[in-house]
Amino acid sequence: MKAFRTLIVALLGAATLLVAGAAPAAARAALTLRTSQVIELNQIAGNPSWKSRAAQRVRNAQWQFGGGQFVFHTTDVRDDLYPMSGSYTIDGDVVRFSASRSATYSTGSAYAEISGRLDTSTRRLTFRWLSSFGNGAVVNGTTFAGANSSGYTGVVTVGT
């Protein structure tokens, strides 16, 4: 575990120096961690039938760090909301991160965010992942509207 922690902290520090101010593609190339194991996944909002799909997305997640930029990727998601990008900070063995993205379209909008922390001494990454969308329209004088949201918290282990 100590070797992993040393590697992660060194790579994140080097990535910050090497790609500070660089384009997102350069930041993504700095360090990519992948979910190794899903330890815990709790649904805090949304339709219970969505949880299995969310679990698959967490299993397929990539957590990218470089130049102070954090990028969250996964599979089977909307391409107007993902990948999400944000930032991270390093404090000893702990890397704190957050990312979000929003999209608007003719009848509504959507939003997603993720935040959490990676403990490099244990390879455990804890997160909170929220998303929502809403839409509305008037068709022949009749108003239509709808909204949904989902939320998950979890713990995974990550590796390179």
N, C-alpha and C positions, 0 to 999 in steps of 0.2 A: 504494500500500500504506500509506503514512503516513497518508493521509486515513482509511482504514478503521480503522487502529489507534487513531487519535485519536477517531474516532466511537465505537468499541466501548468504549474505556476511559471516555470521557465518559458514555456511556449507562449503562454498568454502575455507575459512581460515582453518577450521578443516580438510577438505579433503587434503589440501596442506600439513599439518603437518602429518596426518595419513598415507598417501600413497606416500609421497615423495620417489622417487626411486623405487616404486613398479612396478609390471608388469602392462600392460595396462588393464587387467581384473579387477585388484584391483582399478585402477583409474576410470574405468567406473562405478564401484559400488558406488562411492562417492556421486554423485549428478546427477540425470537425469531430465532435463526439457523437456517438450513436447510442440509443437506448440498448442496454445489454439485457436488463431484466426489469419487468414491471413488478414492483414490490407491493404497491397499493394504488388503487384508483377509486376515488369517491366522487359520486355525482352529487353536486350541490344545487343544481337547477336543470330544468328541462325534462323532456319526455324520457321515462326510464328505458324505453326501447332503443334509445340512441347510445346507451352506454357501451354496448359491444363494439359499435363502430368507432367510438372514441378510443376504446382500449386498443384497437388495431392501429389507429393513428399515433397513439403514444408509443406503441411497440416499434413503429416505423420512423419515429422522430429523429431528426438531426439537430443538434444544438451547436451552432457555429459561433466562434469567438475570434475577433481580430481587430486590432486598431481601436479598441474601445467600443466596437460595434458588435451587437449580438443579433444573430439571425436564427429564427425558428422555422424549420422545414418539416413537412410531413407529407403523407400521401392521401389521395382520395379527398381533397379539400378544394374549395373555391379558389381559382387562380386570381380573383380580384382581391382576395384577403390574405393569401399566402404566397410566398413566404412573408412572415412578419419580421420587421427589423426594429431594433432599439439599441440599448446600451448595456454595459456591464461595468462593474467595479470589482477590484480585488482587495481583500483585507485579510492578510495572513493566508489561512487555508480555505477561506470562503470567497466564492465568486457570486456576487448578486447580479441578477439580470432582469430586464424587462423589455418587452416589445409589443407593438400594437400596429394595427392597420385598419383603415376604414375605406368604404367604397360607397358611392352614391350612383343611383341609376334613375331612370325616368319616373318610377313609381315608389321609390323608397331608398333605404340605406342599410348598410351592414357594418358591423364592427367586431373585431376580435382582439384580444390581448392575452399575454402570458407573462408571468413574472415568477421569480423564485430564487433559489440559491443552490449552488453546487459546493459541497464539502469535498475538497480535493483529497483529504486524508482518508475518506471512506468511499469515494466515488458515488456518493448518494446525491441525487439531485431532487429537490422538492419543488413543486410548482403549483400554481393556480392558473387555470386556463378558462377564459370566459369568451362567449361569442353571442351576438344577437343580430337580428335583422327585423325590419318592419317594412311594410308597404301599404299603399293606399291608392285608390283611384275612384273616379266617378265615371260610371258608364251609363249613358242614357238617363242621367239624373239619379241613379242609384249609387250610393257610396259603398265601397268595399274597402276593408282594411284588415290587416293581420300582422301579428308579431310573434316571434319566438326567441327564446334565449336558452343557452345551455351553459353549464359551469361544472368544472371538475377540479379536484385537488388530487395530488398524487406524489408518489415517491418512486423513483427509478434508480437503477445503477447505470452508469455510462462507461463507455470505453472508446478506444480509437479504432 
